Amino acid sequence: MSKPLIEYKKARIKFETLETLSAGIELSGAETKALRNGMGTLDGSRVIVRGGEAYVVGMSIPPYQPSNTPKEYEPERPRRLLLKKGEIAQLSEAEAKKGLTVVPIEVYNNRYLKVRIAIVRGKGKADRREDLKRRDYEREVARLLKN
């Protein structure tokens, strides 16, 4: 698996991942260049399904060359995801269920730019604290075993 170009790092803390999918994304040429240079952010973005198509909303890609960018360029425009009908139906089903959300986890380069999306459930404060305690404990055990 290749190194992610951009990722939603807080997703692992905020959400419990139930299932992941990989999808292509429809971009302009300048957006592709910007993402390949690591420009862009997934913070606060999510996936919505409307009219039988899936879109990433809230993903921000700044202009690659601000001086050459058209005036009507929108960094946070909805971007269409390229998925099969069955996958779109699965996302739509998950979106309709109470408590479930679909979020993009990372954008990676696998010859083509792809987005890894996940069906997630939000964590409460207590769950987050338990995860932090568990991670600290596992780190401590690993240190002791190493020595």
C-alpha positions in Angstrom: 0.0 0.0 0.0 1.3 3.4 -0.9 1.9 6.3 1.4 -1.2 8.6 1.7 -0.9 12.0 0.1 -3.3 13.6 2.6 -5.2 12.0 5.4 -7.9 12.7 8.0 -5.8 11.9 11.1 -8.4 12.7 13.7 -10.8 10.2 12.2 -9.1 7.3 14.1 -9.7 9.3 17.4 -13.2 10.6 16.7 -14.7 7.5 15.0 -14.9 3.7 15.2 -14.3 2.3 11.7 -16.8 -0.4 10.7 -15.9 -0.9 7.0 -13.6 0.7 4.4 -13.9 1.1 0.6 -11.6 2.5 -2.0 -13.0 4.9 -4.7 -11.7 7.0 -7.6 -12.3 10.7 -7.5 -13.2 13.2 -10.2 -10.7 16.1 -10.2 -9.4 18.8 -12.5 -5.8 18.7 -13.6 -4.7 21.5 -11.2 -6.4 19.7 -8.3 -4.6 16.5 -9.2 -1.2 18.3 -9.1 -2.1 20.0 -5.9 -3.0 16.7 -4.2 0.2 15.0 -5.5 2.1 17.8 -3.8 0.4 17.1 -0.5 -1.8 20.2 -0.6 -5.3 19.8 0.7 -7.2 18.7 3.8 -9.9 16.2 4.7 -10.7 17.7 8.1 -14.4 17.9 8.6 -15.2 16.3 5.3 -17.8 13.6 4.7 -19.4 11.6 1.9 -23.0 12.1 0.8 -25.1 10.1 -1.6 -27.5 12.1 -3.8 -29.3 11.0 -7.0 -27.5 7.7 -7.2 -24.0 9.3 -7.0 -21.6 9.7 -4.1 -19.9 13.1 -3.4 -17.1 14.2 -1.0 -18.3 17.4 0.7 -16.0 19.6 2.8 -12.7 18.4 1.2 -10.5 21.4 0.5 -7.9 21.6 -2.2 -6.2 24.9 -2.5 -5.2 26.2 -6.0 -2.0 24.6 -7.3 -0.8 27.9 -8.8 -2.9 30.8 -7.3 -1.8 33.3 -10.0 -3.0 30.9 -12.8 -6.2 29.7 -11.2 -9.5 30.8 -12.7 -11.6 33.2 -10.7 -14.5 30.8 -10.4 -12.4 28.1 -8.8 -14.0 26.7 -5.6 -11.5 24.9 -3.2 -14.3 23.2 -1.3 -16.7 22.2 -4.1 -18.4 18.8 -3.9 -16.3 16.2 -5.8 -17.9 13.1 -7.3 -16.6 9.6 -6.3 -16.3 6.9 -8.8 -17.9 3.8 -7.3 -19.9 0.8 -8.5 -23.7 0.8 -8.1 -23.6 -1.8 -5.3 -21.0 0.2 -3.4 -23.1 3.4 -3.8 -26.2 1.5 -2.5 -24.2 0.3 0.5 -23.1 3.8 1.3 -26.6 5.1 0.9 -27.9 2.4 3.3 -25.2 3.3 5.9 -25.9 7.0 5.6 -29.6 6.3 6.3 -28.9 4.4 9.5 -28.9 6.5 12.6 -25.5 6.9 14.2 -23.5 6.0 11.1 -21.5 8.4 8.9 -19.3 7.9 5.8 -16.0 9.9 5.9 -13.0 10.0 3.6 -9.9 8.7 5.6 -7.1 9.4 3.1 -6.2 10.2 -0.5 -3.5 8.0 -1.9 -1.7 7.5 -5.2 -2.1 4.1 -6.8 -1.3 5.1 -10.4 -4.5 7.1 -10.2 -5.6 9.2 -7.3 -7.9 7.2 -5.0 -9.8 8.0 -1.8 -10.2 5.5 1.0 -13.6 6.0 2.6 -15.0 4.4 5.7 -18.3 3.8 7.3 -17.9 4.9 10.8 -19.7 5.4 14.1 -18.9 8.3 16.4 -17.1 7.6 19.7 -18.2 9.2 23.0 -15.7 10.9 25.4 -15.5 7.8 27.6 -14.6 5.6 24.6 -11.9 8.0 23.5 -10.4 8.0 27.0 -10.4 4.2 27.1 -8.6 4.0 23.7 -5.9 6.4 25.0 -5.4 4.4 28.1 -5.3 1.1 26.1 -2.8 2.6 23.7 -0.6 3.9 26.5 -0.7 0.5 28.2 0.3 -1.3 25.0 3.1 1.1 24.4 4.4 0.5 28.0 4.2 -3.3 27.5 6.1 -3.0 24.2 8.9 -1.0 25.9 9.2 -3.5 28.7 9.4 -6.4 26.3 11.9 -4.6 24.1 14.3 -4.2 27.1 
